[in-house]
Structures are given as C-alpha cells and as structure tokens.
C-alpha cells in the first residue's frame, strides 16, 4: 500500500529546495522500500540546484544515504527486510560489460541517474507535479524511498550508520581517486587540490598508500587544518605557493600525482594540476562543471613529451559491492577516519541552510538526520 514521505525537492534551477510531502509506491520486482536514517550533503546535488548539471525535474535530491530495508519486492535476493544498508550512488547490476570486467563504477545501469527513474521508467515517488525523479535513483533526502536492490550494499548491523553513510559517495570517491585512479605508491609525492568532502578522503587515501609527501591545497584555513590532521604533510592556500614547495621537496622532479577535487572544475584548476606533476605524472579529475563545457585546455606536446596522463575518475574507480565493505573495514580498524569528517548535522527542513554552509566552506561534510 502506498505511503507518505517528506522529501527535499528541486523544482527549478536557481530556486531554493522545497520540502514536500510525496507518495511512495510499494516496491516492484527487484526493488526495495528503504527507510533512510542519514543522508550526506554532497556538492553534486548542488550542481542540480544551480543547473550546472541538467537533470529531469522535479527531482528528490540526495545520493549519499544509509538506512534500513523496510520491505522487499518480488525476486529480491541481495538484501532482506531489516538489513542495514549503505546506498551506492552508482548501481551495480553485475551483468553489463563493465560490471563483469570489474569496473562497477561505470555500470550501464547508471545511465539514468540524472533522470531519476528506476528500470522501466518507473517513478515510485509521486506528488503535486506528477512523477518525481530521485537523484541517482536514490533520493536520500526523503524519509522513505523505493530503490533498486542493485543500489544496496548490506553492512554489519553494529556499524554506526551515521558514520557509514559517508561511504556511499564522498569517502570512496576521494579515497579511490588517490589509491585506484592516481595509483599513489609508497614514497610518492601526491597533491590534492580542493580539500572538501572528496579531497579530504583523497588525502587519507594518499597517506594510507604510503605517499612521502601529501600536499593539500585549499584557500580555506579550516580545510587546510583538517587536511593536516588527517594525513597531509603540507598545506597551502594556492597552487602557486605549493609549486615552490613541491619543487623543493622533490628536487625538481615534481609530484607523481595531482588529484583535483574542487567543487567546480575549471580549466585553470586543470592547468594547475598538469603543471605540478612531473614526468609520467597522473592528473586525476574528480570534479564536475557544466556537462557541455570544455574545461581542459593543455599543451598536448608537453603531455606527450613528459608522458603525463589526464584521468577521469568516477566513484574513485571503486567497485561498490567490494570496496564499500573494504573501506568500512579500514574504519573499524582505525586506518580511516570517518567521525572526524562530520562537521554539522541538520534536519531535513534545514537542507537549504546545510547547502549554504557548504557553499560558505564551513563543512567538511554535513549530514541530514531524518526524523521518523
């Protein structure tokens, strides 16, 4: 039987997010009803509200979430009622070309994450404006949602979901950008430009991978302090300041990797990353801008002669079904910090305040705590 839920909806780019009461359908085949307990305030949702990324509207925001499975539809085998789960913002079908070759972060099922409907163009969320999409097919800024079982990653029941929620997007995206995409190795010099919810985990990943020098670059002092607390060896306000230090630390060899995790990727940031790596250096882009914008303008001859590499990274090249439990295991072992990343919690009604704080640079990660 359909039920009611309160959700944060974007109706029009440039307008405030609206709290709306919606109807939630029963789960169909392969689907589950989830009670969301926690949701992370990620910058990618902000790209929907500003129109940087064009999505089908209206859309329930939120793609970083954790909760409890309330009901399962026919044929569901991956989870059961009562399971605690972290949601992956990219589903993994396990069957497409990319899943079957170990590249679940680019699963074909993720093709409609900006349309927000489930397979078969099904919209389980409806309201005054008809069908409502769900960001990344999740809509974690809703108390309840119907999602596909392929978006669910079961976790241990004793894990604190208010911390585990971060592993649905920000932590693996940043961590994997350093460990998987940039392939940071012991003794390397790694530079992270932008130390927000993604970049701080790139710092943690580079440190865990054994980098000798982990250079954090961010104009905000509170972000630099957090980076130094969680593994950065040096921190600078600008890439220009960092360039001199990297030159000195590496005796002119320059960095082995630059991981770019700014909120809005520009050609200037890409150039900074390109210039700060040396021969055979990896420049990893983990950030977004308008989908039709050309924001990479580089000297191709230098790229060739120095064998530099430009790499796009989605979900840190992680495989949700294996890497989310792996990363949570590192947290349980004390090798990865999650508690320290949460700056502020908000109610659902405070979602606009949360994003204002994000834009003001106050938060490493803000969390919505759902009321039921």
Short mmCIF file of the C-alpha atoms (twelve columns), coordinates in Angstrom:
data_MODEL
# 
_entry.id   MODEL 
# 
loop_
_atom_site.group_PDB 
_atom_site.id 
_atom_site.type_symbol 
_atom_site.label_atom_id 
_atom_site.label_alt_id 
_atom_site.label_comp_id 
_atom_site.label_asym_id 
_atom_site.label_seq_id 
_atom_site.Cartn_x 
_atom_site.Cartn_y 
_atom_site.Cartn_z 
_atom_site.pdbx_PDB_model_num 
ATOM 1   C CA . UNK A 1   0.000  0.000   0.000   1 
ATOM 2   C CA . UNK A 2   1.435  3.444   -0.925  1 
ATOM 3   C CA . UNK A 3   2.689  5.570   1.972   1 
ATOM 4   C CA . UNK A 4   3.615  9.195   2.625   1 
ATOM 5   C CA . UNK A 5   7.093  10.673  2.929   1 
ATOM 6   C CA . UNK A 6   8.643  14.107  3.377   1 
ATOM 7   C CA . UNK A 7   11.356 14.910  0.883   1 
ATOM 8   C CA . UNK A 8   13.623 17.732  -0.320  1 
ATOM 9   C CA . UNK A 9   12.745 18.567  -3.928  1 
ATOM 10  C CA . UNK A 10  14.279 20.817  -6.571  1 
ATOM 11  C CA . UNK A 11  11.646 22.128  -8.994  1 
ATOM 12  C CA . UNK A 12  13.638 24.771  -10.834 1 
ATOM 13  C CA . UNK A 13  17.368 25.599  -11.078 1 
ATOM 14  C CA . UNK A 14  18.375 28.617  -9.061  1 
ATOM 15  C CA . UNK A 15  15.421 28.301  -6.665  1 
ATOM 16  C CA . UNK A 16  15.538 27.094  -3.030  1 
ATOM 17  C CA . UNK A 17  14.988 23.425  -2.330  1 
ATOM 18  C CA . UNK A 18  11.389 22.720  -1.273  1 
ATOM 19  C CA . UNK A 19  10.259 20.304  1.433   1 
ATOM 20  C CA . UNK A 20  7.301  18.402  0.009   1 
ATOM 21  C CA . UNK A 21  5.040  15.553  1.092   1 
ATOM 22  C CA . UNK A 22  5.054  12.834  -1.550  1 
ATOM 23  C CA . UNK A 23  3.562  9.391   -2.077  1 
ATOM 24  C CA . UNK A 24  5.837  6.346   -2.150  1 
ATOM 25  C CA . UNK A 25  4.699  3.309   -4.113  1 
ATOM 26  C CA . UNK A 26  5.210  -0.273  -2.994  1 
ATOM 27  C CA . UNK A 27  8.418  -1.915  -4.236  1 
ATOM 28  C CA . UNK A 28  8.129  -3.764  -7.523  1 
ATOM 29  C CA . UNK A 29  10.253 -6.641  -8.832  1 
ATOM 30  C CA . UNK A 30  13.911 -6.146  -7.904  1 
ATOM 31  C CA . UNK A 31  13.070 -3.109  -5.761  1 
ATOM 32  C CA . UNK A 32  13.091 -2.384  -2.030  1 
ATOM 33  C CA . UNK A 33  11.437 0.141   0.273   1 
ATOM 34  C CA . UNK A 34  14.118 1.788   2.375   1 
ATOM 35  C CA . UNK A 35  13.767 3.920   5.492   1 
ATOM 36  C CA . UNK A 36  16.571 6.436   5.182   1 
ATOM 37  C CA . UNK A 37  18.126 7.379   8.514   1 
ATOM 38  C CA . UNK A 38  21.002 9.567   7.327   1 
ATOM 39  C CA . UNK A 39  21.972 11.424  4.155   1 
ATOM 40  C CA . UNK A 40  25.129 13.308  3.230   1 
ATOM 41  C CA . UNK A 41  25.142 16.823  1.773   1 
ATOM 42  C CA . UNK A 42  27.322 16.358  -1.294  1 
ATOM 43  C CA . UNK A 43  28.284 19.082  -3.760  1 
ATOM 44  C CA . UNK A 44  26.927 17.052  -6.691  1 
ATOM 45  C CA . UNK A 45  23.352 17.712  -5.525  1 
ATOM 46  C CA . UNK A 46  24.208 21.400  -5.532  1 
ATOM 47  C CA . UNK A 47  25.075 21.095  -9.226  1 
ATOM 48  C CA . UNK A 48  21.428 20.085  -9.799  1 
ATOM 49  C CA . UNK A 49  20.055 23.070  -7.885  1 
ATOM 50  C CA . UNK A 50  22.277 25.512  -9.804  1 
ATOM 51  C CA . UNK A 51  21.654 23.897  -13.179 1 
ATOM 52  C CA . UNK A 52  25.338 23.091  -13.764 1 
ATOM 53  C CA . UNK A 53  24.123 19.551  -14.346 1 
ATOM 54  C CA . UNK A 54  20.836 19.312  -16.176 1 
ATOM 55  C CA . UNK A 55  18.518 16.746  -14.624 1 
ATOM 56  C CA . UNK A 56  14.905 15.816  -15.175 1 
ATOM 57  C CA . UNK A 57  12.835 17.874  -12.712 1 
ATOM 58  C CA . UNK A 58  11.187 17.721  -10.279 1 
ATOM 59  C CA . UNK A 59  13.800 15.642  -8.524  1 
ATOM 60  C CA . UNK A 60  14.216 14.487  -4.945  1 
ATOM 61  C CA . UNK A 61  17.815 15.239  -4.085  1 
ATOM 62  C CA . UNK A 62  20.319 13.150  -2.166  1 
ATOM 63  C CA . UNK A 63  22.575 10.377  -3.367  1 
ATOM 64  C CA . UNK A 64  24.566 9.580   -0.212  1 
ATOM 65  C CA . UNK A 65  22.412 7.594   2.168   1 
ATOM 66  C CA . UNK A 66  22.144 4.835   4.729   1 
ATOM 67  C CA . UNK A 67  19.140 3.181   6.290   1 
ATOM 68  C CA . UNK A 68  17.145 0.040   6.960   1 
ATOM 69  C CA . UNK A 69  15.258 -2.112  4.459   1 
ATOM 70  C CA . UNK A 70  11.558 -1.983  5.322   1 
ATOM 71  C CA . UNK A 71  10.095 -4.150  2.565   1 
ATOM 72  C CA . UNK A 72  11.376 -6.092  -0.453  1 
ATOM 73  C CA . UNK A 73  9.708  -6.631  -3.806  1 
ATOM 74  C CA . UNK A 74  9.398  -9.903  -5.749  1 
ATOM 75  C CA . UNK A 75  12.656 -11.547 -6.729  1 
ATOM 76  C CA . UNK A 76  14.942 -9.506  -4.453  1 
ATOM 77  C CA . UNK A 77  17.926 -11.575 -3.321  1 
ATOM 78  C CA . UNK A 78  20.659 -9.069  -2.470  1 
ATOM 79  C CA . UNK A 79  19.046 -7.797  0.756   1 
ATOM 80  C CA . UNK A 80  16.239 -8.738  3.159   1 
ATOM 81  C CA . UNK A 81  13.838 -6.886  5.429   1 
ATOM 82  C CA . UNK A 82  15.679 -5.408  8.407   1 
ATOM 83  C CA . UNK A 83  19.063 -5.268  6.725   1 
ATOM 84  C CA . UNK A 84  21.214 -2.219  7.335   1 
ATOM 85  C CA . UNK A 85  22.500 -0.860  4.054   1 
ATOM 86  C CA . UNK A 86  24.664 1.858   2.596   1 
ATOM 87  C CA . UNK A 87  23.468 3.033   -0.810  1 
ATOM 88  C CA . UNK A 88  25.816 3.273   -3.749  1 
ATOM 89  C CA . UNK A 89  25.159 6.293   -5.947  1 
ATOM 90  C CA . UNK A 90  26.062 4.157   -8.948  1 
ATOM 91  C CA . UNK A 91  24.109 0.879   -9.024  1 
ATOM 92  C CA . UNK A 92  25.971 -2.270  -9.947  1 
ATOM 93  C CA . UNK A 93  23.964 -4.755  -11.989 1 
ATOM 94  C CA . UNK A 94  26.777 -7.326  -12.066 1 
ATOM 95  C CA . UNK A 95  25.871 -8.262  -15.629 1 
ATOM 96  C CA . UNK A 96  26.845 -5.476  -18.020 1 
ATOM 97  C CA . UNK A 97  30.184 -5.345  -19.825 1 
ATOM 98  C CA . UNK A 98  31.673 -3.038  -17.223 1 
ATOM 99  C CA . UNK A 99  30.460 -4.834  -14.096 1 
ATOM 100 C CA . UNK A 100 31.531 -8.186  -15.469 1 
ATOM 101 C CA . UNK A 101 35.035 -6.845  -16.078 1 
ATOM 102 C CA . UNK A 102 35.430 -5.337  -12.598 1 
ATOM 103 C CA . UNK A 103 34.505 -1.756  -13.457 1 
ATOM 104 C CA . UNK A 104 31.281 -1.384  -11.495 1 
ATOM 105 C CA . UNK A 105 31.669 2.385   -11.095 1 
ATOM 106 C CA . UNK A 106 30.665 2.778   -14.737 1 
ATOM 107 C CA . UNK A 107 27.844 0.202   -14.682 1 
ATOM 108 C CA . UNK A 108 25.453 0.685   -17.598 1 
ATOM 109 C CA . UNK A 109 22.567 0.844   -15.137 1 
ATOM 110 C CA . UNK A 110 23.872 4.242   -14.030 1 
ATOM 111 C CA . UNK A 111 22.865 5.806   -17.356 1 
ATOM 112 C CA . UNK A 112 19.655 7.280   -15.909 1 
ATOM 113 C CA . UNK A 113 20.902 8.677   -12.612 1 
ATOM 114 C CA . UNK A 114 20.069 12.229  -13.746 1 
ATOM 115 C CA . UNK A 115 16.649 11.131  -14.990 1 
ATOM 116 C CA . UNK A 116 15.975 9.592   -11.614 1 
ATOM 117 C CA . UNK A 117 13.694 6.740   -12.560 1 
ATOM 118 C CA . UNK A 118 14.050 3.026   -11.942 1 
ATOM 119 C CA . UNK A 119 14.304 0.432   -14.750 1 
ATOM 120 C CA . UNK A 120 11.238 0.507   -16.974 1 
ATOM 121 C CA . UNK A 121 10.986 4.312   -16.498 1 
ATOM 122 C CA . UNK A 122 9.176  3.707   -13.228 1 
ATOM 123 C CA . UNK A 123 8.760  6.609   -10.790 1 
ATOM 124 C CA . UNK A 124 7.901  5.286   -7.311  1 
ATOM 125 C CA . UNK A 125 7.690  8.869   -5.947  1 
ATOM 126 C CA . UNK A 126 4.675  10.969  -6.956  1 
ATOM 127 C CA . UNK A 127 3.225  14.266  -5.776  1 
ATOM 128 C CA . UNK A 128 1.524  17.525  -6.812  1 
ATOM 129 C CA . UNK A 129 3.605  17.761  -10.003 1 
ATOM 130 C CA . UNK A 130 3.170  14.151  -11.051 1 
ATOM 131 C CA . UNK A 131 6.208  11.875  -11.240 1 
ATOM 132 C CA . UNK A 132 9.259  12.821  -9.184  1 
ATOM 133 C CA . UNK A 133 12.711 11.544  -10.099 1 
ATOM 134 C CA . UNK A 134 15.239 10.571  -7.445  1 
ATOM 135 C CA . UNK A 135 18.853 11.751  -7.603  1 
ATOM 136 C CA . UNK A 136 20.993 8.793   -8.674  1 
ATOM 137 C CA . UNK A 137 17.854 6.636   -8.467  1 
ATOM 138 C CA . UNK A 138 18.009 7.035   -4.664  1 
ATOM 139 C CA . UNK A 139 16.624 10.343  -3.386  1 
ATOM 140 C CA . UNK A 140 18.191 10.042  0.056   1 
ATOM 141 C CA . UNK A 141 16.723 13.425  1.094   1 
ATOM 142 C CA . UNK A 142 13.436 11.584  1.541   1 
ATOM 143 C CA . UNK A 143 12.403 9.785   4.713   1 
ATOM 144 C CA . UNK A 144 11.432 6.773   2.606   1 
ATOM 145 C CA . UNK A 145 12.143 5.775   -0.966  1 
ATOM 146 C CA . UNK A 146 11.835 2.811   -3.276  1 
ATOM 147 C CA . UNK A 147 15.191 1.975   -4.829  1 
ATOM 148 C CA . UNK A 148 16.626 -0.905  -6.826  1 
ATOM 149 C CA . UNK A 149 18.359 -3.708  -4.969  1 
ATOM 150 C CA . UNK A 150 21.406 -3.115  -7.183  1 
ATOM 151 C CA . UNK A 151 21.944 0.182   -5.331  1 
ATOM 152 C CA . UNK A 152 22.079 -1.550  -1.920  1 
ATOM 153 C CA . UNK A 153 25.235 -2.659  -0.144  1 
ATOM 154 C CA . UNK A 154 24.477 -4.582  3.099   1 
ATOM 155 C CA . UNK A 155 26.686 -3.660  6.049   1 
ATOM 156 C CA . UNK A 156 27.252 -5.088  9.522   1 
ATOM 157 C CA . UNK A 157 24.362 -4.330  11.854  1 
ATOM 158 C CA . UNK A 158 26.690 -2.969  14.530  1 
ATOM 159 C CA . UNK A 159 28.244 -0.337  12.290  1 
ATOM 160 C CA . UNK A 160 27.100 3.203   13.159  1 
ATOM 161 C CA . UNK A 161 25.068 4.240   10.105  1 
ATOM 162 C CA . UNK A 162 25.531 7.934   10.911  1 
ATOM 163 C CA . UNK A 163 29.204 7.418   10.010  1 
ATOM 164 C CA . UNK A 164 28.814 4.644   7.429   1 
ATOM 165 C CA . UNK A 165 26.582 6.924   5.332   1 
ATOM 166 C CA . UNK A 166 29.719 8.740   4.166   1 
ATOM 167 C CA . UNK A 167 30.873 5.623   2.360   1 
ATOM 168 C CA . UNK A 168 28.041 5.928   -0.154  1 
ATOM 169 C CA . UNK A 169 29.865 8.616   -2.126  1 
ATOM 170 C CA . UNK A 170 32.403 11.026  -0.654  1 
ATOM 171 C CA . UNK A 171 34.791 8.653   1.064   1 
ATOM 172 C CA . UNK A 172 35.270 6.048   -1.706  1 
ATOM 173 C CA . UNK A 173 35.298 8.768   -4.354  1 
ATOM 174 C CA . UNK A 174 38.169 10.591  -2.677  1 
ATOM 175 C CA . UNK A 175 39.963 7.554   -1.312  1 
ATOM 176 C CA . UNK A 176 39.752 5.703   -4.602  1 
ATOM 177 C CA . UNK A 177 40.862 8.748   -6.601  1 
ATOM 178 C CA . UNK A 178 44.192 8.501   -4.804  1 
ATOM 179 C CA . UNK A 179 44.538 4.735   -4.406  1 
ATOM 180 C CA . UNK A 180 42.858 3.416   -7.581  1 
ATOM 181 C CA . UNK A 181 42.905 6.248   -10.128 1 
ATOM 182 C CA . UNK A 182 46.160 8.080   -9.308  1 
ATOM 183 C CA . UNK A 183 47.801 4.812   -8.186  1 
ATOM 184 C CA . UNK A 184 49.753 6.550   -5.422  1 
ATOM 185 C CA . UNK A 185 52.622 4.378   -4.217  1 
ATOM 186 C CA . UNK A 186 54.939 4.379   -1.182  1 
ATOM 187 C CA . UNK A 187 57.411 7.252   -1.363  1 
ATOM 188 C CA . UNK A 188 55.366 9.270   -3.874  1 
ATOM 189 C CA . UNK A 189 54.513 12.928  -3.725  1 
ATOM 190 C CA . UNK A 190 50.759 13.478  -4.109  1 
ATOM 191 C CA . UNK A 191 48.980 16.816  -4.421  1 
ATOM 192 C CA . UNK A 192 45.284 17.238  -3.622  1 
ATOM 193 C CA . UNK A 193 43.669 20.440  -4.916  1 
ATOM 194 C CA . UNK A 194 40.411 21.168  -3.061  1 
ATOM 195 C CA . UNK A 195 40.018 19.641  0.391   1 
ATOM 196 C CA . UNK A 196 36.253 19.308  0.844   1 
ATOM 197 C CA . UNK A 197 34.260 16.140  1.345   1 
ATOM 198 C CA . UNK A 198 36.043 14.393  -1.537  1 
ATOM 199 C CA . UNK A 199 39.522 15.876  -1.239  1 
ATOM 200 C CA . UNK A 200 39.918 15.133  2.459   1 
ATOM 201 C CA . UNK A 201 39.488 11.444  1.630   1 
ATOM 202 C CA . UNK A 202 41.975 11.693  -1.224  1 
ATOM 203 C CA . UNK A 203 44.369 12.970  1.443   1 
ATOM 204 C CA . UNK A 204 43.551 9.930   3.613   1 
ATOM 205 C CA . UNK A 205 43.960 7.589   0.642   1 
ATOM 206 C CA . UNK A 206 47.317 9.032   -0.404  1 
ATOM 207 C CA . UNK A 207 48.584 8.798   3.162   1 
ATOM 208 C CA . UNK A 208 47.413 5.190   3.514   1 
ATOM 209 C CA . UNK A 209 49.012 4.306   0.163   1 
ATOM 210 C CA . UNK A 210 52.346 5.426   1.590   1 
ATOM 211 C CA . UNK A 211 52.989 8.785   -0.060  1 
ATOM 212 C CA . UNK A 212 56.024 10.513  1.403   1 
ATOM 213 C CA . UNK A 213 54.601 13.950  0.760   1 
ATOM 214 C CA . UNK A 214 50.849 14.676  0.760   1 
ATOM 215 C CA . UNK A 215 50.318 18.281  -0.277  1 
ATOM 216 C CA . UNK A 216 46.854 19.747  0.383   1 
ATOM 217 C CA . UNK A 217 45.783 22.924  -1.396  1 
ATOM 218 C CA . UNK A 218 42.697 24.868  -0.338  1 
ATOM 219 C CA . UNK A 219 42.035 28.590  0.169   1 
ATOM 220 C CA . UNK A 220 40.149 27.935  3.432   1 
ATOM 221 C CA . UNK A 221 42.203 27.669  6.600   1 
ATOM 222 C CA . UNK A 222 39.762 25.276  8.319   1 
ATOM 223 C CA . UNK A 223 40.068 22.852  5.387   1 
ATOM 224 C CA . UNK A 224 43.871 23.020  5.478   1 
ATOM 225 C CA . UNK A 225 43.876 22.354  9.228   1 
ATOM 226 C CA . UNK A 226 41.616 19.310  8.754   1 
ATOM 227 C CA . UNK A 227 43.888 18.023  5.975   1 
ATOM 228 C CA . UNK A 228 46.940 18.279  8.212   1 
ATOM 229 C CA . UNK A 229 45.009 16.479  10.982  1 
ATOM 230 C CA . UNK A 230 44.114 13.576  8.682   1 
ATOM 231 C CA . UNK A 231 47.386 12.920  6.905   1 
ATOM 232 C CA . UNK A 232 48.616 15.827  4.813   1 
ATOM 233 C CA . UNK A 233 52.275 16.638  5.367   1 
ATOM 234 C CA . UNK A 234 51.999 20.170  3.979   1 
ATOM 235 C CA . UNK A 235 49.125 22.543  3.221   1 
ATOM 236 C CA . UNK A 236 48.948 25.694  1.133   1 
ATOM 237 C CA . UNK A 237 46.283 28.215  0.187   1 
ATOM 238 C CA . UNK A 238 47.163 28.300  -3.523  1 
ATOM 239 C CA . UNK A 239 48.754 26.098  -6.159  1 
ATOM 240 C CA . UNK A 240 51.313 28.839  -6.738  1 
ATOM 241 C CA . UNK A 241 52.519 28.532  -3.130  1 
ATOM 242 C CA . UNK A 242 52.531 24.749  -3.372  1 
ATOM 243 C CA . UNK A 243 54.508 24.756  -6.633  1 
ATOM 244 C CA . UNK A 244 57.602 26.151  -4.935  1 
ATOM 245 C CA . UNK A 245 57.366 23.640  -2.081  1 
ATOM 246 C CA . UNK A 246 56.822 20.663  -4.390  1 
ATOM 247 C CA . UNK A 247 59.814 21.728  -6.497  1 
ATOM 248 C CA . UNK A 248 61.978 21.838  -3.380  1 
ATOM 249 C CA . UNK A 249 60.645 18.641  -1.793  1 
ATOM 250 C CA . UNK A 250 61.170 16.600  -4.969  1 
ATOM 251 C CA . UNK A 251 64.398 18.307  -6.091  1 
ATOM 252 C CA . UNK A 252 62.690 19.404  -9.250  1 
ATOM 253 C CA . UNK A 253 61.129 16.050  -10.155 1 
ATOM 254 C CA . UNK A 254 57.672 17.403  -9.222  1 
ATOM 255 C CA . UNK A 255 54.668 15.454  -7.988  1 
ATOM 256 C CA . UNK A 256 53.774 11.926  -9.018  1 
ATOM 257 C CA . UNK A 257 50.059 12.647  -8.834  1 
ATOM 258 C CA . UNK A 258 47.677 15.580  -8.667  1 
ATOM 259 C CA . UNK A 259 44.106 14.814  -7.596  1 
ATOM 260 C CA . UNK A 260 41.684 17.599  -8.429  1 
ATOM 261 C CA . UNK A 261 38.594 17.598  -6.211  1 
ATOM 262 C CA . UNK A 262 37.347 21.184  -6.374  1 
ATOM 263 C CA . UNK A 263 33.639 21.917  -6.236  1 
ATOM 264 C CA . UNK A 264 33.586 23.418  -9.734  1 
ATOM 265 C CA . UNK A 265 36.240 22.154  -12.151 1 
ATOM 266 C CA . UNK A 266 37.748 24.897  -14.316 1 
ATOM 267 C CA . UNK A 267 40.481 24.955  -16.946 1 
ATOM 268 C CA . UNK A 268 42.644 26.919  -14.508 1 
ATOM 269 C CA . UNK A 269 42.487 24.152  -11.897 1 
ATOM 270 C CA . UNK A 270 43.243 21.504  -14.524 1 
ATOM 271 C CA . UNK A 271 46.275 23.508  -15.661 1 
ATOM 272 C CA . UNK A 272 47.489 23.829  -12.072 1 
ATOM 273 C CA . UNK A 273 47.323 20.082  -11.656 1 
ATOM 274 C CA . UNK A 274 49.017 19.494  -15.005 1 
ATOM 275 C CA . UNK A 275 51.878 21.845  -14.172 1 
ATOM 276 C CA . UNK A 276 52.544 20.486  -10.694 1 
ATOM 277 C CA . UNK A 277 53.155 16.857  -11.759 1 
ATOM 278 C CA . UNK A 278 56.407 15.701  -13.303 1 
ATOM 279 C CA . UNK A 279 57.245 13.112  -15.938 1 
ATOM 280 C CA . UNK A 280 54.784 10.215  -16.061 1 
ATOM 281 C CA . UNK A 281 52.615 12.047  -13.539 1 
ATOM 282 C CA . UNK A 282 48.910 11.297  -13.163 1 
ATOM 283 C CA . UNK A 283 46.395 14.136  -13.117 1 
ATOM 284 C CA . UNK A 284 43.068 12.849  -11.800 1 
ATOM 285 C CA . UNK A 285 39.890 14.857  -12.374 1 
ATOM 286 C CA . UNK A 286 37.285 14.130  -9.710  1 
ATOM 287 C CA . UNK A 287 35.035 17.127  -10.104 1 
ATOM 288 C CA . UNK A 288 32.274 18.490  -12.283 1 
ATOM 289 C CA . UNK A 289 31.204 21.550  -14.205 1 
ATOM 290 C CA . UNK A 290 28.601 22.119  -16.881 1 
ATOM 291 C CA . UNK A 291 28.401 18.956  -18.950 1 
ATOM 292 C CA . UNK A 292 28.951 20.778  -22.265 1 
ATOM 293 C CA . UNK A 293 31.831 22.955  -21.063 1 
ATOM 294 C CA . UNK A 294 35.359 22.367  -22.419 1 
ATOM 295 C CA . UNK A 295 37.405 22.783  -19.261 1 
ATOM 296 C CA . UNK A 296 40.613 21.048  -20.318 1 
ATOM 297 C CA . UNK A 297 42.973 23.266  -22.314 1 
ATOM 298 C CA . UNK A 298 46.522 21.947  -22.128 1 
ATOM 299 C CA . UNK A 299 49.713 21.873  -24.239 1 
ATOM 300 C CA . UNK A 300 49.479 18.485  -25.916 1 
ATOM 301 C CA . UNK A 301 53.161 18.401  -26.778 1 
ATOM 302 C CA . UNK A 302 54.118 18.628  -23.100 1 
ATOM 303 C CA . UNK A 303 51.586 15.897  -22.380 1 
ATOM 304 C CA . UNK A 304 53.368 13.691  -24.926 1 
ATOM 305 C CA . UNK A 305 56.980 14.541  -24.216 1 
ATOM 306 C CA . UNK A 306 56.573 14.233  -20.435 1 
ATOM 307 C CA . UNK A 307 54.191 11.287  -20.738 1 
ATOM 308 C CA . UNK A 308 51.743 12.957  -18.394 1 
ATOM 309 C CA . UNK A 309 48.308 11.383  -18.052 1 
ATOM 310 C CA . UNK A 310 44.896 13.008  -17.591 1 
ATOM 311 C CA . UNK A 311 42.475 10.598  -15.904 1 
ATOM 312 C CA . UNK A 312 38.752 10.938  -15.230 1 
ATOM 313 C CA . UNK A 313 37.604 9.227   -12.054 1 
ATOM 314 C CA . UNK A 314 34.040 8.288   -11.054 1 
ATOM 315 C CA . UNK A 315 33.387 6.878   -7.575  1 
ATOM 316 C CA . UNK A 316 37.174 6.676   -7.246  1 
ATOM 317 C CA . UNK A 317 37.126 3.716   -9.645  1 
ATOM 318 C CA . UNK A 318 35.750 1.723   -6.718  1 
ATOM 319 C CA . UNK A 319 33.529 -1.328  -7.046  1 
ATOM 320 C CA . UNK A 320 30.671 -0.649  -4.604  1 
ATOM 321 C CA . UNK A 321 29.942 -4.235  -3.628  1 
ATOM 322 C CA . UNK A 322 33.536 -4.932  -2.604  1 
ATOM 323 C CA . UNK A 323 35.053 -1.549  -1.826  1 
ATOM 324 C CA . UNK A 324 32.302 -0.172  0.441   1 
ATOM 325 C CA . UNK A 325 32.726 -3.115  2.890   1 
ATOM 326 C CA . UNK A 326 36.512 -2.876  2.445   1 
ATOM 327 C CA . UNK A 327 36.594 0.817   3.322   1 
ATOM 328 C CA . UNK A 328 34.276 0.301   6.296   1 
ATOM 329 C CA . UNK A 329 36.697 -2.387  7.466   1 
ATOM 330 C CA . UNK A 330 39.511 0.166   7.373   1 
ATOM 331 C CA . UNK A 331 37.337 2.459   9.500   1 
ATOM 332 C CA . UNK A 332 36.727 -0.317  12.009  1 
ATOM 333 C CA . UNK A 333 40.480 -0.966  12.142  1 
ATOM 334 C CA . UNK A 334 41.227 2.708   12.765  1 
ATOM 335 C CA . UNK A 335 43.054 3.177   9.461   1 
ATOM 336 C CA . UNK A 336 40.432 5.547   8.050   1 
ATOM 337 C CA . UNK A 337 38.745 8.410   9.857   1 
ATOM 338 C CA . UNK A 338 35.025 8.969   9.418   1 
ATOM 339 C CA . UNK A 339 33.845 10.523  12.685  1 
ATOM 340 C CA . UNK A 340 36.212 13.454  12.183  1 
ATOM 341 C CA . UNK A 341 34.721 14.279  8.774   1 
ATOM 342 C CA . UNK A 342 31.256 15.194  10.052  1 
ATOM 343 C CA . UNK A 343 31.166 18.909  10.756  1 
ATOM 344 C CA . UNK A 344 27.459 19.546  11.301  1 
ATOM 345 C CA . UNK A 345 24.126 17.702  11.339  1 
ATOM 346 C CA . UNK A 346 20.842 19.121  10.031  1 
ATOM 347 C CA . UNK A 347 17.173 18.209  9.977   1 
ATOM 348 C CA . UNK A 348 15.503 17.737  6.588   1 
ATOM 349 C CA . UNK A 349 13.871 21.166  6.981   1 
ATOM 350 C CA . UNK A 350 17.346 22.699  7.320   1 
ATOM 351 C CA . UNK A 351 18.602 21.390  3.966   1 
ATOM 352 C CA . UNK A 352 18.954 24.864  2.409   1 
ATOM 353 C CA . UNK A 353 20.907 26.025  5.471   1 
ATOM 354 C CA . UNK A 354 23.152 22.994  5.100   1 
ATOM 355 C CA . UNK A 355 23.951 23.836  1.500   1 
ATOM 356 C CA . UNK A 356 24.525 27.496  2.398   1 
ATOM 357 C CA . UNK A 357 27.081 26.291  4.948   1 
ATOM 358 C CA . UNK A 358 28.664 24.040  2.308   1 
ATOM 359 C CA . UNK A 359 28.990 26.957  -0.113  1 
ATOM 360 C CA . UNK A 360 30.433 29.112  2.655   1 
ATOM 361 C CA . UNK A 361 33.124 26.492  3.226   1 
ATOM 362 C CA . UNK A 362 32.015 25.737  6.792   1 
ATOM 363 C CA . UNK A 363 31.550 21.991  6.345   1 
ATOM 364 C CA . UNK A 364 33.832 19.120  5.523   1 
ATOM 365 C CA . UNK A 365 30.648 17.064  5.446   1 
ATOM 366 C CA . UNK A 366 27.176 17.974  6.625   1 
ATOM 367 C CA . UNK A 367 24.706 15.187  7.423   1 
ATOM 368 C CA . UNK A 368 20.902 15.204  7.357   1 
ATOM 369 C CA . UNK A 369 19.424 13.193  10.225  1 
ATOM 370 C CA . UNK A 370 15.954 12.025  9.174   1 
ATOM 371 C CA . UNK A 371 13.108 12.178  11.684  1 
ATOM 372 C CA . UNK A 372 10.534 9.369   11.710  1 
# 
